[in-house]
Amino acid sequence: MLYVNNNGEVLAADQPTLRAGNRGHLYGDGVFESIRVFSGRPINLDNHIKRLIEGATKLKMRPPSYFDMAFFEEKINEVLKKSGITEGGKCRISLDRAIGGTYAPESNEVEFFIEVYPMESNEYKLNTRGLEVDLFTELKKDKSTIANYKTKNGLLYVMAAVAAKEKGLDDYLICNYGGGILEGTSSNLFVVSNGVLYTPGLEEGCIAGTMRMQIINLAIKNGIKVYECNILPQNLLVADEIFLTNAIQGVLWIGGYRTKRYFSNTARKIVDLLNERWHVEA
C-alpha cells in the first residue's frame, strides 16, 4: 500500500487524495520536483527544495519560512516508511497555490503534496539501447523568468512526447524561438565533442535541472571541461556523444539523431561517478 501526504494529512494513495478546487489540477498553478530515492532515502534533497521554493516564489506564491529541507525530509521519510519503500524509489513534491478563485487567485498561500513510488533499481543504470531523437518543431519554448523551473504547465512537453511516439522516436528535443536546442521532454541535454561537455545555458530557457548541475560539478571535479552555451542543430551533427539527464533516470545516452550515430563512453563514466557519489554518501 502506497501513501501520500496532502498538506500534512497522510492518506492511502488508492483513495481520493486531492480536494476539489486544487489549483494545480485546475490551472497548472504550481511547481513540482521529482526526487530519486536510494536505500529508502531521498538524495540531493537540498538542491531540489531550493529550486522548489525559488520556483514557487517566481510564481508569486508565498511558501512559509518553515518549508525548508528539514521539514520536507521528515515528511518524505514518513511517507516512504509508511509505504514500505526501503530501497530504490522516487518521490514527487508539489507546491500549489491555495484553493480559491479562478485565474485571479484569492490567496497566494501554498499547499504541498507528496507522493512516493518504488523502483526496481537502487542505483543509476545507463540504458543499453541508445535513444533515437529528433527536433520538435511544432511548438517552441519561450525564454522567460519561469523557464528554468518545473511548473505544472507542462503541455509543451506532453505534446512533444506524444509527437515523438507517433514518429516512432524515443524523444523529441525542445527548441527555443531562436533555434537553440534546450532539452528533452523530461531531461536536460549534454553534447560531447573532443572530450568536452557542452550544455545549454540557463539564459537560453532550459530547465535548471538538479541532475544537470550535479553532472557539471562532477565533470569539472574529474578534469572534464564544461561549457554552458547555445546548442544548435549543426552542433549535434559534429558531436561524438549526446546524452540526456534527469534526477530519476540519471543519464540516458542518445544513439542516433537522424542519420548521425553516437558513442556512449562519457555517459558511462558519468553514471559511474554518480553512483560512486551517492552510494559512498549513503
Buried (B, 14 or more C-beta within 10 A) or exposed (E): EBBBBBEEEBBEBEEEBBEEEBBBBBBBBBBBBBBBBBBBBBBBBEBBBBBBBBBBBBBEBEBEEEBBBEBBBEBBBBBBEBBEBBBBBBBBBBBBBBBEBEEEBEEEBBBBBBBBBBBEEBBBEBBEEBBBBBBBEEBBBEBEEBBBBBBBBBEBBEBBBEBBEEEEBBBBBBBBEEEBBBBBBBBBBBBBBEEBBBBBBBEBBBBBBBBBBBBBEBBEEEEBEBEBBBBEBEBBEEBBBBBBBBBBBBBBBBBBBEEEEBBBEBBBBBBEBBBEBBBEEE
